[in-house]
């Protein structure tokens, strides 16, 4: 079995081709075809959520698959939209909910919310990328973590964004050699330690991000040689801040609401 970095590099070296291979797989192709055939016909939140196949596809595309069951929660996200800074989605620490509400912006666009590219091919592209990461995780959780970090890191705005997401934090913890016991420390202390070791802006630079991924995959391999016994569904679950404890998630939400 190839090493974590080799596998990661093989995928990212020609990412469009890697995604194309996933998109052509029968199951992925069928779901994408159905989604595209239906989404433009959907005119309301009720119709959107009533078509379970479309709704679940959209949720997976936005990294929210583990919240498929939380229809009331997601209805609130969609109903309140994003225009008001006090809306539900804007108050949640996990930015994926805001992105979801922006993609399916029924609150602002009403019946025309699904005609935009981001709700159609844009979502399909996201689904394909998520499927690629999921497939990679079947063989090596470290590769899935690396692909996830590579995709999301340029959008990280603060250390608190990392702390709110178990997958991001797992990568940073591994790359920086933080003890697992640190997760129980005060959230501000954890943020200070991350800021002392990282310049978040570096993740917007592809070369610096690649070097960071090299470091992560090398150190991951030391702890998980040639395979990973870690359950990627636990690390990449999105239902409550990627496995962060409820108390910590509440603290992060309060920090965001308070202007952090």
N, C-alpha and C positions, 0 to 999 in steps of 0.2 A: 504494500500500500504506500502511496506517495505521501510525502510530508505535508503538513498543514499549509506551509507557504507555497509549496509546489502546486498543490491543488488550487489554492486561491489564485496563484499567478496564472495558471492555465485558463481559468475562467475569465479573469479580468484582462488578460492580454488581448483578447478579441471579444469584448463583452457583447457587442451586437450579435455576433455569431452564436455565442453561448445562449443568449436569450432567444434567438431564432430557433435553436434546437429544442428548447423547452416549449416554445409556442407551438411547435409542430407536433408535439406529443398528442395523441388522440383525445385524452381526457381534457387537457388544457384547451385544445382547439375547439372541442365541442362546447365547453362552458363559455369560451370567448365569443363563439358564433351566436350562441343563444343570447348572451348579454347584449351584444350589438344589435341583434334583431328586435330586442324588446325595449331597450332603455329609452329611445326617442319617443316611444308611444306612451310612456309614463308621464302623467301630468300633475301628480300630487304626492304628498308624503304617504298618504294612505295606500295609493297604488304601488308606490315604491316598496313599502314594507310588506305589502300583501304578496308580492311575488318573491317568495323565499329564495328562489334560485338567483334572481337578480340581486336582491339585497345581500345575500351571503357572498356573492361574487364581489360586490362593491366593498363589503367589509374586509374581506381578505386582501383586496388590492390596496387598501389603506392601512393594513397592519392591525386591523381590529377584529380579526376573526373570532377571537375568544369572547367577544361581546355580542355575538350573533343572537344569543338568548335574551339580551337586555333590551328588548324592544321599547319599553317605556323610557329608559335612559336615552336611547338613541333618538327616539321621537322628540324628546326635549331638546337635544342637541340640534336637530333639524328645524324644529318649530321656532326656536329663538334666533337661529341664524348667527351671523357674526357682525352685523352692522353696529349693534349696541355693545359698547365695551363691557357692560355688565351682563351680557348674555351668558348662558350656561357654558357654551363651548369656549368662550374667551376666558372663563374663570378656571378652567381645568388646566392643570400643570402639563398634561400630555397634549402636545400641539396637534397630534393626529386627529383629535376630535374637531378642532377648528378647521383643519384641512378638509375633513370630510364634509363639514357644513358649508365650506366654500365651494367644494366640488358639486354638491347637490343643494344649491342655494335656493330652495323653494321659498324661503322667507323673503327673499328679495325679488326673485324672478318668477315666482309662481309657476304657471303651466309651462313656461319656456325653460325651466331650470335644467332640463336634460338635453337641450339641443346643443350645448356648448362642447367644444372639443375635450375639455378636461373631464366631462361626465361620460364621454363616449370613448374615443381612442386613447385618451389620456389615462383613463381608468384601466383599459385593457393593457396598456404598456406597464402600468404599475403591477397589475396582476401577474403578468409574465415575469417581471423582476422578482416579485415575492415568491412565485413558484420556483424560480431558479434558486433562490436562497434556501427554500424549503428542501428542495432536492439535494442540494449540497450538504445540508444538515443530516440527511439520511446516512451519509458516509462519515462525516466529520463535523461535529458541532463547532469546532474552531473555525472552519471555513465559513459556516453560516454566520457566525458572529462577525468575522472579518468582512464579509460581503455586506452585512447589515450596517456595520460601522462605516464602511467606505461610502455607502449610499447616504447615510444620515448625518455623518460628522460635519459636512460643510454648513449644515443648518443649525448646529449647536450654538446657542447664544450665551450660555453661562455654565458654570460648574453644576448649578442646580438642575439644568437640563440633563446632565449626565446622571446625577443622583436619582432623578425621577424615572430612570429607565434602566432596568436591571441588565439588559443586554449591553448597553453602552458602558455601564459601570463595570461589568465583567471584563470588557476589553481594556478599559483604563486601569482597572485594578491589576490585571495580569501584566500589562505593558510596563506599569510603573512599579510593580513588585509590592503593592500594598497588601498587608495582611488581611485575611478574611475577617479578622476580629474588628477591623476598622469600621465595618458596616454598622456596628453597634454604637459607634461614637456619635457625639453631637453633630447634627447636620451641618452647622456652620463650620465646625472644625474640619469635617470632611471636605467641604467646599474650599476652605483655605488651603488644605493640603493639595488638592487638585490644582488650584490656581498657582501654587508655589512651584509645581512641577510641569505645568502645561501652559502654553499660550493658545487659547481656544482659536484664535485667528489663524494659527498655523494649519488648521484643518481645511481651510479654504484654499490652501496651496497644494495642488495635486502631488508635487514631489515630496513635500514634507509629510503629507498624509500617507504616501506610499512608504516612506521610511518608518513611520509609526506602525503601519500595518506589518512591515517586515519584523519589527521588534515584537509586536504582539504575537504573530504566528510562530516565531522562533521560541518565545517563552512558553507559549501554549503547548508547543510540541514537547518541551521538556517535561511538562506535567502530564501530558496525554500522548505519549509516543505512538505514532502511526494509527491511532484510533482515539475515539472519545467515548467514554462511558457516561458523560453528562447528558441528562435528558434535555434536549434543546427546546422542548415544548415548555419547560419550566423557565428557561432563560428568556425565551422569546414570546412568552405569553403577554398579551397586551391588556388584560382586563383591569388591572389595578396598578398601573405603573410598572409593568414587567416584573412582578413579584416583590416589589418593595412592600414593606409592612404597611398596614393601614395607618398606623400612627405617623410613620415617616412621610407617607403620601399626603396626609392631612397637613403636616407641617410645611411641605413643599408648596401645596396649594395655597396655604395662608401667606407664604412668602411671596408667591406670584401675585396674589390679589392685593397684597400690601405694597406692591411696586418693585419687588426684587427683580 
